[in-house]
Amino acid sequence: MIAATALTTLAACGTGTAGRAGETRTAGAVPGSGRPQAGQGLRGMPPVLDPADVYAADRPNRLSRVVKDFPSRVYVPNSESDTVSVIDPKTYKVVETIRVGRQPQHVVPSWDLKTLWVNNNRGHTLTPIDPSTGRAGKPVEVHDPYNLYFTPHGRYAVVMASLDRELVFRDPHTMERIRTEPVGCYGVNHADFSADGRYFVVSCEFSGELLKVDTERMRVVGRQKLPLEGAMPQDVKLSPDGKRFYIADMTAHGMWVLDGEKFSVPELLPTGKGCHGLYISRDSREMYISNRGEGSVSVFDFRRNRLTKKWRLPDGGSPDMGGVSADGKVLWLSGRYDAEVYAIDTRTGKQLARIPVGSGPHGLAVYPQPGRYSLGHTGVFR
């Protein structure tokens, strides 16, 4: 979430252009934006490995040749300290602290896996980190980079300009602006792409809305208000079979389950107080759900289509954003309000470590991870 002052400002703005709860708006007909024919996908996107599992390339330790020699590290952006803490996952120790721009929110792997981009939201810059050396490069000027994604064909970076209320499509290497799409909603934050890559679903935190965006045309083609007063949608994740999107909601205390093709009104699945981050297991069977408001992690079983476990941090905490280790054995989460990071055993739910970091740790990246390319955020790989 953005700093408290920004949150107060945005929350006071209301939802002037939004419709009634549950209303779906479509921003004009877009040719080719409906259900594609079998086998079709976004032009230039790497072929899907397994039509039944979009995460088939993310199996344990299946590292790309690009990243196989990178040292294993956990990169933690500390939003209130303007630093990135670098943790050695073998020792659970901070081995380096990198000074970056103002209010870093997320550490984002690039589409080609070669760069980590630190999103300095209030500093209006992106700081590149070379994951082979851990060294930071010269910051690139980018306005309001709250979060960052990459289109599945690698042609565009997509900056989630939260306060500017824009999706900004940029060159994925130079970050030069290509196209700006005004969104109207408040707090555009998180996203995930359809299995065929032709569209993506975006959450708008402060106005409680969802957007559907045509990837190739770089345009919003659908918009709806979530059917709950005060909804605050957060992380977005596609199911392994590509049929549903899950959207964490911090005030609904659960996940919205959405049919992305129909973009119909989603249903709510309660998980825990302050539902926030969503992470897929290495075998694609489960999803780990951080409940920031109660210091717990819920586990959702895709095959059973239900929650099966809840792990509670022994001393409480504020589990937020993170990722899964390359071998799939450890879930790493930032403790947003406790200046710490949690390492959790994915087999037992046991807390393995609680590591002090800077103030306001947010979208940490575990790197490297398996996968052929990155869609952004803290590491969404396909």
Residue pairs with C-beta under 8 A, 6 or more apart in sequence:
1 7
1 205
1 336
2 10
2 105
2 121
2 146
2 162
2 163
2 187
3 79
3 103
3 122
6 163
7 206
10 163
10 186
10 187
10 206
11 206
13 186
13 206
13 207
14 207
15 185
15 186
15 207
15 208
15 209
15 225
17 184
18 185
18 207
18 208
18 209
18 225
19 25
19 224
19 225
20 225
21 225
21 226
21 227
21 228
21 229
22 224
22 225
22 226
22 227
22 265
23 224
23 225
24 222
24 223
24 224
24 263
24 264
24 265
25 222
25 223
25 224
26 221
26 222
26 223
26 263
27 219
27 220
27 221
27 222
27 223
28 221
30 214
30 217
30 219
30 221
32 198
32 214
32 216
33 198
33 199
33 214
33 217
33 221
34 261
35 261
36 196
36 198
40 196
40 198
41 47
41 48
41 196
41 197
41 198
42 151
42 152
42 153
42 196
42 197
42 198
42 215
42 216
43 153
43 216
44 153
44 154
44 155
45 152
45 153
45 196
45 197
46 152
46 372
46 373
46 382
48 54
48 56
48 195
48 196
48 382
49 56
49 57
50 56
51 195
51 242
52 240
52 241
53 240
53 241
53 284
54 195
54 238
54 240
54 241
54 242
54 382
55 240
55 280
55 284
55 381
55 382
56 284
57 370
57 371
57 372
57 381
57 382
58 280
58 282
58 284
58 369
58 370
58 371
58 381
58 382
59 282
59 283
59 370
60 282
60 283
60 326
60 327
60 328
60 370
61 326
61 327
61 370
62 370
62 371
63 326
63 368
63 369
63 370
64 113
64 368
64 370
64 371
64 372
66 112
66 113
66 114
67 113
67 131
67 367
67 368
67 369
68 368
69 132
70 131
70 132
70 367
70 368
71 131
71 132
71 134
72 88
72 89
72 90
72 325
72 326
72 367
72 368
73 86
73 87
73 88
73 89
73 95
73 131
73 134
73 367
74 86
74 87
74 89
74 332
74 341
74 364
74 365
74 366
74 367
75 84
75 85
75 86
75 87
75 107
75 116
75 118
75 129
75 364
75 365
75 367
76 84
76 85
76 86
76 87
76 107
76 334
76 341
76 357
76 358
76 361
76 364
77 83
77 84
77 100
77 104
77 105
77 106
77 107
77 118
77 119
77 361
77 362
77 363
77 364
78 84
78 85
78 104
78 339
78 357
78 358
78 359
78 360
78 361
78 362
79 103
79 104
79 105
79 121
79 359
79 360
79 361
79 362
80 103
80 358
80 359
80 360
81 358
81 359
81 360
82 99
82 100
82 101
82 102
82 103
82 104
82 120
82 123
83 97
83 98
83 99
83 100
83 104
83 358
84 97
84 98
84 100
84 104
84 107
84 118
84 129
84 136
85 94
85 96
85 97
85 341
85 357
85 358
85 361
86 94
86 95
86 96
86 97
86 98
86 134
87 93
87 94
87 95
87 341
87 355
87 357
88 95
89 325
89 330
89 332
89 343
89 366
92 343
92 352
92 353
92 355
93 355
94 355
94 356
94 357
96 134
97 358
98 127
98 129
98 134
98 136
100 118
100 120
100 123
100 127
100 136
100 139
101 118
101 120
101 122
101 123
101 124
101 125
101 127
101 139
102 120
102 121
102 122
102 123
103 120
103 121
103 122
103 123
104 118
104 119
104 120
104 121
104 123
104 127
104 362
105 119
105 120
105 121
105 145
105 146
105 147
105 362
105 363
106 118
106 119
106 146
106 147
106 148
106 321
106 362
106 363
106 365
106 377
106 378
107 116
107 117
107 118
107 119
107 129
107 363
107 364
107 365
107 378
108 116
108 117
108 118
108 119
108 147
108 148
108 149
108 363
108 365
108 374
108 376
108 377
108 378
108 379
109 115
109 116
109 117
109 131
109 365
109 367
109 369
109 374
109 376
109 379
109 381
110 116
110 117
110 150
110 172
110 374
111 150
111 151
111 154
111 157
111 172
111 373
111 374
111 375
111 376
112 154
112 172
112 373
112 374
113 368
113 371
113 373
113 374
114 131
115 128
115 129
115 130
115 131
116 128
116 129
116 130
116 131
116 365
116 367
117 126
117 127
117 128
117 129
117 148
118 126
118 127
118 128
118 129
118 136
119 126
119 145
119 146
119 147
119 148
119 363
120 126
120 127
120 139
120 145
121 144
121 145
121 146
121 162
123 139
124 141
124 142
124 143
124 144
124 145
125 139
125 140
125 141
125 142
125 145
126 139
126 140
126 142
126 145
126 148
126 175
127 136
127 137
127 139
127 140
128 136
128 137
128 138
128 139
128 140
129 135
129 136
129 137
130 136
130 137
131 367
131 368
140 174
140 175
142 159
142 168
142 170
142 175
143 161
143 164
143 168
144 159
144 161
144 162
144 163
144 164
144 166
145 159
145 160
145 161
146 159
146 160
146 161
146 162
146 163
146 188
146 189
147 159
147 160
147 162
147 189
147 190
147 191
147 363
147 376
147 377
148 157
148 158
148 159
148 160
148 376
148 377
149 157
149 158
149 160
149 191
149 200
149 375
149 376
149 377
149 380
150 156
150 157
150 158
150 172
150 373
150 374
150 375
150 376
151 158
151 193
151 197
151 215
151 375
152 193
152 197
152 215
152 373
152 375
152 382
153 197
154 172
154 373
155 172
156 169
156 170
156 171
156 172
156 178
156 218
157 169
157 170
157 171
157 172
157 175
157 376
158 167
158 168
158 169
158 170
158 191
158 376
159 166
159 167
159 168
159 170
160 167
160 188
160 189
160 190
160 191
160 202
161 167
161 168
161 188
162 187
162 188
162 189
162 205
165 182
165 183
165 184
165 185
165 186
165 188
166 180
166 181
166 182
166 183
166 188
167 180
167 181
167 183
167 188
167 202
167 213
167 218
167 220
168 177
168 179
168 180
168 181
169 177
169 178
169 179
169 180
169 181
169 218
170 176
170 177
170 178
171 178
178 218
179 218
181 213
181 218
181 219
181 220
183 202
183 204
183 211
183 220
184 223
185 204
185 207
185 209
185 211
185 223
186 204
186 205
186 206
186 207
187 204
187 205
187 206
187 207
188 202
188 203
188 204
188 205
188 211
189 202
189 203
189 204
189 205
189 233
189 234
190 202
190 203
190 233
190 234
190 235
190 236
190 377
191 200
191 201
191 202
191 203
191 213
191 236
191 377
192 200
192 201
192 236
192 237
192 238
192 245
192 375
192 380
193 199
193 200
193 215
193 238
193 375
194 200
194 201
194 238
194 242
194 260
194 261
195 238
195 242
196 242
197 215
198 214
198 215
198 216
199 212
199 213
199 214
199 215
199 221
199 260
200 212
200 213
200 215
201 210
201 211
201 212
201 213
201 236
201 245
201 247
201 258
201 260
202 210
202 211
202 212
202 213
202 236
203 209
203 210
203 233
203 234
203 235
203 236
203 247
204 210
204 211
204 233
205 232
205 233
205 234
205 250
206 232
207 225
208 225
208 226
208 228
208 229
208 230
208 231
208 232
208 233
209 223
209 224
209 225
209 226
209 233
210 223
210 224
210 226
210 233
210 247
210 256
210 258
210 263
210 266
211 220
211 222
211 223
212 220
212 221
212 222
212 223
212 260
212 263
213 219
213 220
213 221
214 220
214 221
222 263
224 263
224 265
226 233
226 249
226 252
226 256
226 266
227 265
227 266
228 249
228 251
228 252
228 268
230 251
231 249
231 251
231 252
232 249
232 250
232 251
232 252
233 247
233 248
233 249
233 256
234 247
234 248
234 249
234 250
234 275
234 276
234 277
235 247
235 248
235 276
235 277
235 278
235 321
235 377
236 245
236 246
236 247
236 248
236 278
237 245
237 246
237 278
237 279
237 280
237 287
237 380
238 244
238 245
238 246
238 260
239 245
239 246
239 302
240 280
240 284
240 302
241 302
243 259
244 257
244 258
244 259
244 260
245 257
245 258
245 260
246 255
246 256
246 257
246 258
246 278
246 287
246 300
247 255
247 256
247 258
247 266
248 255
248 271
248 275
248 276
248 277
248 278
248 289
249 255
249 256
249 268
249 275
250 274
250 275
250 276
250 292
250 293
252 268
252 270
252 275
253 270
253 271
253 272
253 273
253 274
253 275
253 291
253 293
254 268
254 269
254 270
254 271
254 272
254 275
255 268
255 269
255 271
255 275
255 278
255 289
255 300
256 266
256 267
256 268
256 269
257 266
257 267
257 268
257 269
258 264
258 266
259 266
269 300
269 307
271 289
271 291
271 298
271 300
271 307
272 289
272 291
272 293
272 294
272 296
272 298
272 310
273 291
273 292
273 293
273 294
274 291
274 292
274 293
274 294
274 318
275 289
275 290
275 291
275 292
275 298
276 290
276 291
276 292
276 319
276 320
276 321
277 289
277 290
277 292
277 319
277 320
277 321
277 322
277 333
278 287
278 288
278 289
279 287
279 288
279 289
279 290
279 322
279 323
279 324
279 331
280 286
280 287
280 288
280 324
281 287
281 288
281 324
281 328
281 346
282 324
282 327
282 328
282 370
283 328
284 302
285 301
285 302
285 303
286 299
286 300
286 301
286 302
286 308
287 299
287 300
287 302
288 297
288 298
288 299
288 324
288 331
288 346
289 297
289 298
289 299
289 300
290 297
290 319
290 320
290 321
290 322
290 333
291 297
291 298
291 319
292 318
292 319
292 320
292 336
293 318
294 312
295 312
295 313
295 316
295 317
295 318
295 319
296 310
296 311
296 312
296 313
296 319
297 310
297 311
297 319
297 331
297 333
297 344
297 349
298 307
298 309
298 310
298 311
299 307
299 308
299 309
299 310
299 311
299 349
300 306
300 307
300 308
301 307
301 308
309 349
311 344
311 349
311 350
313 319
313 342
313 344
313 351
314 351
315 354
317 335
317 338
317 340
317 342
317 354
318 335
318 336
318 337
318 338
319 333
319 334
319 335
319 336
319 342
320 333
320 334
320 335
320 336
320 361
320 362
320 363
321 333
321 334
321 362
321 363
321 364
321 378
322 331
322 332
322 333
322 334
322 341
322 363
322 364
322 366
322 378
323 331
323 332
323 364
323 365
323 366
323 369
323 378
323 379
324 330
324 331
324 332
324 346
324 366
324 369
325 331
325 332
325 366
325 369
326 366
326 368
326 369
326 370
328 346
329 345
329 346
329 347
330 343
330 344
330 345
330 346
330 352
331 343
331 344
331 346
332 341
332 342
332 343
332 344
332 364
332 366
333 341
333 342
333 344
333 364
334 341
334 342
334 357
334 361
334 362
334 363
334 364
335 341
335 342
335 354
335 361
336 360
336 361
336 362
337 360
339 356
339 357
339 358
339 359
339 360
339 361
340 354
340 355
340 356
340 357
340 361
341 353
341 354
341 355
341 357
341 361
341 364
342 351
342 353
342 354
342 355
343 351
343 352
343 353
343 354
343 355
344 350
344 351
344 352
345 351
345 352
363 377
363 378
364 378
365 378
365 379
366 378
366 379
367 379
369 379
369 381
370 381
371 381
371 382
372 381
372 382
373 381
373 382
374 380
374 381
375 381
375 382
